[in-house]
Amino acid sequence: MIPNQWYAILDSNEIKRGKPVGVTRMGQKLVAWRDSQGRATVMRDLCPHRGVALSGGELKGDCIMCPFHGFEYDASGRCTLIPANGRNTPMPKAFQVQAYPTYEAHGFIFIWWGQPPEQGQLPPPPWFTDIGANLTYAQVRDPWKTHYSRPIENQLDAPHVPFIHRTTIGRGAGTVSDGPWVVWKTPNSFWVIPLMRADDGRPPVKPDEAPPPDKPFHLEFIFPNLWQNYISDQVRVVIAFAPVDDENTLLYLRFYQGFMRAPVLRNVVSLLSMPFNILVAHQDRRVVETQRPKRSELRMGEKLIQGDNPIIAYRRRRQELIDAAKAGG
């Protein structure tokens, strides 16, 4: 994983009031819960007393209670009660659960993975600036048996479309990949503008030989794990790639639409779109899960082509962020 980043790891609806939820994310067992005000908390699913999973416990107001001996921990991970010691006994500092800075927005639960800044507050997680309240969505959770970097790269890859998706979105698509153009919007987000055309004997146009096509369609990636397929002003596909561990990823796949605005019908339209989106995703999944190694790296011996420009851009920036986090301790 890239340290010192906000990761979308859960859908907001997966955490209900009154019951903690145990999940595996970032290669760790985590517990998520809401306090009495509905605020979300995410922490290690491990009581420091005897190693019990806190997700098997209960919620007591603004605290989570270990099911083994009743130890209670607040949202900061601080132990507030050791029943066997009595309520008025000072709490030993060693009884501290690792809690992660948590932010809830856009229907997702984000956690800050890494070291928070020494001074000041963390900025909110980045999001797509062109997704407004006029767009509604339906969502599915789709598990992939591979490192999260592989499905991200797959969604930045245009040359695979006429082959993997020849019966769906790639039907009739050309095989020659002009560009693809990579346009950086911020230091940690970029657009990919692909153009596939029929093979007429001409080599692919290089990105520096022509401006990108003047059309609204583009792909957008925000580090570390958010992607958008901007199909039109009224239609988008968004994916949050939640890292489970080094060999598993959970995709939160959303279809956004704004062309149907009637309160009931808009939800029906969004839901009816999901089987097709799942079909397309599973055409990818069948192939991507076979890639070796499961985790991509900047230098890993693959023989890349011009059409892989977006993947190269992703790998370079990912490595820069990892190196920067290591240099900062």
C-alpha positions as CSV (number, residue, x, y, z in Angstrom):
1,M,0.0,0.0,0.0
2,I,1.0,3.6,-0.4
3,P,1.5,5.1,3.1
4,N,0.1,8.5,4.2
5,Q,-3.1,8.3,2.0
6,W,-6.8,8.3,2.5
7,Y,-8.2,4.9,1.4
8,A,-11.9,4.2,0.8
9,I,-12.4,0.9,2.5
10,L,-16.1,0.5,3.3
11,D,-19.5,1.6,2.1
12,S,-21.2,3.8,4.7
13,N,-24.2,1.4,4.9
14,E,-21.9,-1.5,6.0
15,I,-21.6,0.1,9.5
16,K,-24.8,0.2,11.5
17,R,-25.5,1.7,14.8
18,G,-25.4,-0.7,17.7
19,K,-23.1,-3.4,16.3
20,P,-19.4,-3.5,15.5
21,V,-18.3,-5.0,12.2
22,G,-15.1,-6.9,11.7
23,V,-13.4,-6.7,8.3
24,T,-10.0,-7.4,6.7
25,R,-8.5,-4.4,5.0
26,M,-4.9,-3.3,4.3
27,G,-3.8,-6.8,5.3
28,Q,-5.1,-6.3,8.9
29,K,-8.1,-7.3,10.9
30,L,-10.1,-4.1,11.6
31,V,-13.3,-3.3,13.5
32,A,-15.6,-0.5,12.4
33,W,-18.4,0.9,14.6
34,R,-20.5,4.0,15.2
35,D,-20.7,5.9,18.5
36,S,-23.9,7.2,20.0
37,Q,-23.9,10.2,17.6
38,G,-23.5,8.0,14.6
39,R,-19.8,8.9,14.0
40,A,-17.8,6.1,12.4
41,T,-14.6,4.7,14.0
42,V,-12.1,2.2,12.5
43,M,-9.5,0.5,14.7
44,R,-7.4,-2.6,15.0
45,D,-9.7,-5.6,15.8
46,L,-7.5,-6.6,18.7
47,C,-7.8,-6.1,22.4
48,P,-4.3,-5.5,23.8
49,H,-5.2,-7.4,27.0
50,R,-5.4,-11.0,25.6
51,G,-5.6,-10.6,21.9
52,V,-9.4,-11.1,21.5
53,A,-11.3,-9.7,18.5
54,L,-13.2,-6.5,19.6
55,S,-15.6,-7.1,16.7
56,G,-17.2,-9.8,18.8
57,G,-18.0,-7.4,21.6
58,E,-20.7,-4.8,22.3
59,L,-21.1,-1.1,22.0
60,K,-21.5,0.9,25.2
61,G,-22.4,4.4,24.3
62,D,-19.3,5.9,22.8
63,C,-17.1,2.9,23.5
64,I,-16.6,-0.6,22.3
65,M,-16.4,-3.4,24.9
66,C,-14.2,-6.4,24.6
67,P,-16.3,-9.6,24.9
68,F,-13.6,-11.4,27.0
69,H,-13.2,-9.3,30.1
70,G,-15.3,-6.2,29.5
71,F,-12.5,-3.7,28.8
72,E,-13.9,-0.6,27.1
73,Y,-12.2,1.5,24.5
74,D,-13.2,4.9,23.1
75,A,-12.9,6.1,19.5
76,S,-9.3,7.1,20.0
77,G,-8.4,3.6,21.1
78,R,-7.9,4.6,24.7
79,C,-9.0,2.2,27.4
80,T,-11.6,3.8,29.6
81,L,-12.6,0.9,31.8
82,I,-11.0,-2.3,33.2
83,P,-13.8,-3.9,35.2
84,A,-11.4,-6.2,37.1
85,N,-9.5,-3.1,38.4
86,G,-12.5,-1.1,39.4
87,R,-14.0,2.0,37.8
88,N,-11.8,4.5,39.7
89,T,-8.4,2.9,39.1
90,P,-6.2,4.9,36.8
91,M,-5.9,3.4,33.3
92,P,-2.5,2.0,32.3
93,K,-1.2,3.8,29.2
94,A,-0.3,0.4,27.6
95,F,-3.9,-0.4,27.0
96,Q,-4.3,1.4,23.8
97,V,-5.9,0.1,20.6
98,Q,-4.5,1.5,17.3
99,A,-7.3,3.7,15.9
100,Y,-7.2,5.2,12.4
101,P,-8.2,8.7,11.4
102,T,-11.6,8.2,9.8
103,Y,-13.6,10.3,7.5
104,E,-17.1,9.6,6.0
105,A,-18.1,11.2,2.7
106,H,-19.7,10.3,-0.6
107,G,-21.2,7.1,0.9
108,F,-17.7,5.8,1.8
109,I,-15.7,5.3,5.0
110,F,-12.1,6.5,4.5
111,I,-9.2,5.8,6.7
112,W,-5.8,7.5,6.8
113,W,-3.2,4.8,6.3
114,G,0.1,6.1,7.7
115,Q,1.5,8.8,9.9
116,P,-0.8,11.8,10.4
117,P,0.9,15.3,10.2
118,E,2.5,16.5,13.3
119,Q,0.7,19.8,13.2
120,G,-2.8,20.7,11.8
121,Q,-5.6,18.6,10.7
122,L,-5.7,16.1,7.8
123,P,-7.4,17.5,4.7
124,P,-10.6,15.7,3.6
125,P,-10.1,12.7,1.2
126,P,-10.0,13.7,-2.4
127,W,-13.1,13.1,-4.6
128,F,-14.4,13.7,-8.1
129,T,-15.3,17.3,-8.5
130,D,-17.8,16.7,-11.2
131,I,-20.0,14.2,-9.4
132,G,-22.8,16.3,-7.9
133,A,-26.1,15.6,-6.1
134,N,-27.9,15.4,-9.4
135,L,-26.3,12.0,-10.0
136,T,-27.7,8.9,-8.2
137,Y,-26.1,5.5,-8.0
138,A,-26.4,1.8,-7.4
139,Q,-23.6,-0.2,-6.1
140,V,-22.2,-3.8,-5.8
141,R,-19.3,-5.3,-3.9
142,D,-17.1,-7.4,-6.1
143,P,-14.2,-9.5,-4.8
144,W,-11.1,-10.0,-6.9
145,K,-8.3,-12.4,-6.0
146,T,-5.4,-10.2,-6.7
147,H,-3.5,-7.2,-5.3
148,Y,-5.4,-3.9,-5.6
149,S,-2.8,-2.5,-8.0
150,R,-3.8,-4.9,-10.8
151,P,-7.5,-4.1,-11.2
152,I,-6.5,-0.4,-11.0
153,E,-4.2,-0.8,-13.9
154,N,-6.8,-2.8,-15.8
155,Q,-9.2,0.2,-15.6
156,L,-6.4,2.4,-17.1
157,D,-5.8,0.0,-20.0
158,A,-7.5,0.8,-23.3
159,P,-5.8,-1.8,-25.7
160,H,-7.5,-4.7,-23.9
161,V,-11.0,-3.5,-24.6
162,P,-11.5,-5.0,-28.1
163,F,-10.3,-8.4,-26.9
164,I,-11.6,-9.0,-23.4
165,H,-14.8,-7.0,-24.0
166,R,-15.5,-8.0,-27.7
167,T,-19.0,-9.1,-26.8
168,T,-19.9,-6.0,-24.7
169,I,-18.3,-2.6,-24.6
170,G,-15.5,-3.5,-27.1
171,R,-17.8,-4.7,-29.8
172,G,-16.6,-3.1,-33.1
173,A,-13.8,-1.2,-31.4
174,G,-10.5,-0.8,-33.3
175,T,-7.3,-2.4,-32.1
176,V,-4.8,0.5,-32.7
177,S,-4.3,2.7,-29.6
178,D,-3.6,6.3,-30.3
179,G,-2.1,8.1,-27.4
180,P,-3.3,7.3,-24.8
181,W,-3.1,10.8,-23.4
182,V,-2.3,11.2,-19.7
183,V,-3.4,14.6,-18.4
184,W,-2.4,15.4,-14.8
185,K,-5.1,17.4,-13.0
186,T,-3.4,17.5,-9.6
187,P,-0.1,15.9,-8.3
188,N,-2.2,12.9,-7.3
189,S,-4.9,12.6,-10.0
190,F,-4.9,12.3,-13.7
191,W,-7.1,11.8,-16.7
192,V,-6.6,9.1,-19.4
193,I,-8.0,10.0,-22.8
194,P,-7.8,6.9,-25.0
195,L,-8.6,6.6,-28.7
196,M,-9.0,3.2,-30.4
197,R,-9.2,3.0,-34.2
198,A,-9.1,0.4,-36.9
199,D,-5.7,-0.8,-38.1
200,D,-5.2,1.0,-41.5
201,G,-1.4,0.4,-41.5
202,R,-0.5,3.6,-39.8
203,P,1.4,3.4,-36.4
204,P,-0.3,4.7,-33.3
205,V,-0.2,8.5,-32.8
206,K,2.1,9.4,-30.0
207,P,0.8,11.6,-27.3
208,D,3.2,14.5,-28.2
209,E,2.4,14.3,-31.9
210,A,-1.2,15.5,-31.5
211,P,-3.5,17.1,-28.9
212,P,-5.9,14.7,-27.1
213,P,-9.3,14.2,-28.7
214,D,-11.9,16.9,-28.0
215,K,-14.6,14.7,-26.4
216,P,-16.0,14.5,-22.9
217,F,-15.2,10.8,-22.5
218,H,-12.2,10.1,-20.3
219,L,-11.0,7.9,-17.4
220,E,-9.9,9.6,-14.2
221,F,-7.8,8.2,-11.4
222,I,-7.3,9.6,-7.9
223,F,-4.6,8.1,-5.7
224,P,-4.6,5.8,-4.0
225,N,-7.7,3.9,-4.9
226,L,-10.5,5.8,-6.7
227,W,-11.4,5.6,-10.4
228,Q,-14.1,7.1,-12.6
229,N,-15.2,6.3,-16.2
230,Y,-16.7,9.6,-17.4
231,I,-19.0,8.3,-20.1
232,S,-21.1,11.5,-20.3
233,D,-22.3,14.3,-18.1
234,Q,-25.2,12.1,-17.1
235,V,-23.5,8.6,-16.9
236,R,-20.5,7.5,-14.9
237,V,-19.0,4.3,-13.5
238,V,-17.0,4.7,-10.3
239,I,-14.9,2.1,-8.5
240,A,-13.2,2.2,-5.1
241,F,-10.5,-0.5,-4.9
242,A,-10.4,-1.5,-1.3
243,P,-7.2,-3.4,-0.4
244,V,-8.0,-6.5,1.6
245,D,-4.5,-8.0,1.6
246,D,-1.7,-8.7,-0.8
247,E,-3.8,-11.2,-2.8
248,N,-7.3,-9.9,-2.5
249,T,-9.2,-6.7,-3.3
250,L,-12.8,-5.7,-2.9
251,L,-14.2,-3.5,-5.6
252,Y,-17.1,-1.1,-4.7
253,L,-18.5,-0.7,-8.2
254,R,-21.0,2.1,-8.7
255,F,-23.1,3.2,-11.7
256,Y,-24.1,6.9,-11.5
257,Q,-26.8,8.4,-13.7
258,G,-28.6,11.7,-14.0
259,F,-30.9,11.3,-17.0
260,M,-33.7,9.8,-14.9
261,R,-34.7,12.1,-12.1
262,A,-38.1,10.8,-10.9
263,P,-37.4,9.7,-7.3
264,V,-38.5,6.0,-7.6
265,L,-37.6,5.5,-11.3
266,R,-34.0,6.8,-10.9
267,N,-33.2,4.1,-8.4
268,V,-34.8,1.5,-10.6
269,V,-32.7,2.6,-13.6
270,S,-29.5,2.5,-11.6
271,L,-30.2,-1.0,-10.3
272,L,-31.2,-2.3,-13.7
273,S,-27.8,-1.1,-15.1
274,M,-25.8,-3.2,-12.6
275,P,-26.0,-6.7,-14.2
276,F,-24.3,-5.3,-17.4
277,N,-21.6,-3.5,-15.3
278,I,-20.9,-6.7,-13.4
279,L,-20.7,-8.7,-16.6
280,V,-18.1,-6.2,-18.0
281,A,-16.2,-6.3,-14.7
282,H,-16.1,-10.1,-14.6
283,Q,-14.8,-10.3,-18.2
284,D,-11.8,-8.3,-16.8
285,R,-11.6,-10.3,-13.5
286,R,-11.3,-13.6,-15.2
287,V,-8.1,-12.5,-16.9
288,V,-6.6,-10.0,-14.4
289,E,-6.7,-12.7,-11.6
290,T,-4.2,-14.7,-13.7
291,Q,-1.6,-12.0,-13.8
292,R,1.7,-12.8,-12.1
293,P,3.1,-11.4,-9.9
294,K,-0.2,-10.3,-8.2
295,R,1.3,-7.0,-7.2
296,S,2.6,-4.6,-9.8
297,E,5.8,-2.6,-9.5
298,L,7.5,0.1,-11.4
299,R,10.2,-2.2,-12.6
300,M,9.1,-5.8,-12.8
301,G,10.3,-7.2,-16.1
302,E,7.1,-6.6,-18.2
303,K,7.6,-5.6,-21.8
304,L,5.4,-2.5,-22.1
305,I,4.1,-0.7,-25.2
306,Q,2.9,2.8,-26.1
307,G,-0.7,1.9,-25.2
308,D,0.5,1.2,-21.6
309,N,1.4,4.9,-21.0
310,P,-1.3,5.3,-18.3
311,I,-0.1,2.2,-16.5
312,I,3.5,3.6,-16.6
313,A,2.2,6.9,-15.2
314,Y,0.4,5.2,-12.4
315,R,3.4,3.0,-11.5
316,R,5.8,6.0,-11.5
317,R,3.6,8.2,-9.3
318,R,2.8,5.2,-7.0
319,Q,6.5,4.6,-6.5
320,E,7.2,8.3,-5.9
321,L,4.6,8.4,-3.2
322,I,5.9,5.2,-1.5
323,D,9.5,6.6,-1.6
324,A,8.4,9.9,-0.2
325,A,6.6,8.2,2.7
326,K,9.7,6.1,3.4
327,A,12.0,9.2,3.3
328,G,9.7,11.0,5.8
329,G,9.8,8.1,8.2
